[in-house]
């Protein structure tokens, strides 16, 4: 409802059941408890009370002990035996004396409280209000839980759809890239054939045009190769193998040997552990990160250090270089597919290498990020889950230099 243009919250009406075979007593209790936030239902026998409980939910039941036919204790036993009503609070009303035996008997039949007649209105209202508030909060919690379950189901559905879409997209990238390779190879081959066969027979413009075509085809060929690598990255075919990270690093360094020798790059490393994963993919991570330090070097010869330390149940790997570094505003972009921070003339490449690293690391259950100071170098960090066995112990201390 609204009041003076403002929305006013109205408490949810909660049902109260008064059970007493004395009509005057029942009406008097109803008069004491009436209010806008509750609905009062009256029953004049245990049998009538049980009928009400079949059709309504109640926040609290006021149940007289002494009734003709089915008395309060018998009625309480039936209420407690039904799954739907076993948790409804029962306050016994009695004109018995306050002997402990009667009170104990009431609690044994499922009462949560006792009120002796004649009732004191303020005491009655206070006790009933406590149970009404408890009922409201319980119902609100049930509603929230139901909403949360629906939200979780919707989230699971969307995650499943996203995973399916990603799989389809990766499959499309793989098929498209694979199918493009052969016609592109033909274009590249014939363009190069033109360049060699007609060398010196054409004017400078024609030579330039052929050179542009060869360069464009070569770059497209590299892009397709990288797209194929990205579509395959993160495959889970061999994820259960034990990978010796020192051996993986050495394989990566062997693949980078020519590029490292050209710029006299040096790579050192701490003792590295054995982890659970795919050997080929982890070689790719080391190769891409170290290759990044070699490519984006400063005037100094590249110096790269690979470290690893255990943090709880995972290993933290760091690949630190002394290259050109990355400006702070670009740190969040470099792991995105096709993101380049430099022109192709300055640094060749397709902008896929770090995206491949991210995909592989996340498939292995880890995280990857970079810390960098522009002009001084970068440290690429990634985590991998540890092994619950002796392979967690780092391998023999060693240093690799190239």
GITA-V575958 format. One record per residue. RES is the residue in one letter. BURIAL is + if it has 9 or more other ideal C-beta (glycine too) atoms within 8 Angstrom, else -. Layout:
BEGIN
RES,BURIAL + RES,BURIAL
END
This chain:
BEGIN
X,- + X,- + X,- + X,- + X,- + X,- + X,- + X,- + X,- + X,- + X,- + X,- + X,- + X,+ + X,+ + X,+ + X,+ + X,+ + X,+ + X,+ + X,- + X,- + X,- + X,- + X,+ + X,+ + X,+ + X,- + X,+ + X,+ + X,- + X,+ + X,+ + X,- + X,- + X,- + X,+ + X,+ + X,- + X,+ + X,+ + X,+ + X,+ + X,+ + X,+ + X,+ + X,- + X,+ + X,+ + X,+ + X,+ + X,+ + X,+ + X,- + X,- + X,- + X,- + X,+ + X,+ + X,+ + X,+ + X,+ + X,+ + X,+ + X,+ + X,- + X,+ + X,- + X,- + X,- + X,+ + X,+ + X,+ + X,+ + X,+ + X,+ + X,+ + X,+ + X,+ + X,+ + X,- + X,+ + X,- + X,- + X,+ + X,+ + X,- + X,+ + X,+ + X,+ + X,+ + X,+ + X,+ + X,+ + X,- + X,+ + X,- + X,- + X,- + X,- + X,- + X,+ + X,+ + X,- + X,+ + X,+ + X,- + X,- + X,+ + X,+ + X,+ + X,- + X,- + X,+ + X,+ + X,+ + X,- + X,- + X,+ + X,- + X,- + X,- + X,+ + X,+ + X,+ + X,- + X,+ + X,+ + X,- + X,- + X,+ + X,+ + X,- + X,+ + X,+ + X,+ + X,- + X,- + X,+ + X,- + X,- + X,- + X,- + X,- + X,- + X,- + X,- + X,- + X,- + X,- + X,- + X,- + X,- + X,- + X,- + X,- + X,- + X,- + X,- + X,- + X,- + X,- + X,- + X,- + X,- + X,- + X,- + X,- + X,- + X,+ + X,+ + X,- + X,+ + X,+ + X,- + X,+ + X,+ + X,- + X,- + X,+ + X,+ + X,- + X,- + X,+ + X,+ + X,- + X,+ + X,+ + X,- + X,- + X,+ + X,+ + X,- + X,+ + X,+ + X,- + X,- + X,+ + X,- + X,- + X,- + X,- + X,- + X,- + X,- + X,+ + X,+ + X,- + X,- + X,+ + X,+ + X,- + X,+ + X,+ + X,- + X,- + X,+ + X,+ + X,+ + X,+ + X,+ + X,+ + X,+ + X,+ + X,+ + X,+ + X,+ + X,+ + X,+ + X,+ + X,+ + X,- + X,+ + X,+ + X,- + X,- + X,- + X,- + X,+ + X,- + X,+ + X,- + X,+ + X,+ + X,+ + X,+ + X,- + X,+ + X,+ + X,+ + X,+ + X,+ + X,+ + X,- + X,- + X,+ + X,+ + X,- + X,+ + X,+ + X,+ + X,- + X,+ + X,- + X,+ + X,+ + X,+ + X,+ + X,+ + X,+ + X,+ + X,+ + X,+ + X,+ + X,+ + X,+ + X,+ + X,+ + X,+ + X,- + X,+ + X,+ + X,+ + X,+ + X,+ + X,+ + X,+ + X,+ + X,+ + X,+ + X,+ + X,+ + X,+ + X,+ + X,+ + X,+ + X,+ + X,- + X,- + X,- + X,- + X,+ + X,+ + X,+ + X,+ + X,+ + X,+ + X,+ + X,- + X,+ + X,- + X,- + X,- + X,+ + X,+ + X,+ + X,+ + X,+ + X,+ + X,+ + X,+ + X,+ + X,+ + X,+ + X,+ + X,+ + X,- + X,- + X,- + X,+ + X,+ + X,- + X,- + X,+ + X,+ + X,- + X,- + X,- + X,+ + X,- + X,- + X,- + X,- + X,- + X,- + X,- + X,- + X,- + X,+ + X,+ + X,+ + X,+ + X,+ + X,+ + X,+ + X,+ + X,+ + X,+ + X,+ + X,+ + X,+ + X,+ + X,+ + X,+ + X,- + X,+ + X,- + X,+ + X,- + X,+ + X,- + X,+ + X,- + X,+ + X,- + X,- + X,+ + X,+ + X,+ + X,+ + X,+ + X,+ + X,+ + X,+ + X,+ + X,+ + X,+ + X,- + X,- + X,- + X,+ + X,+ + X,- + X,- + X,+ + X,- + X,- + X,- + X,- + X,+ + X,- + X,+
END
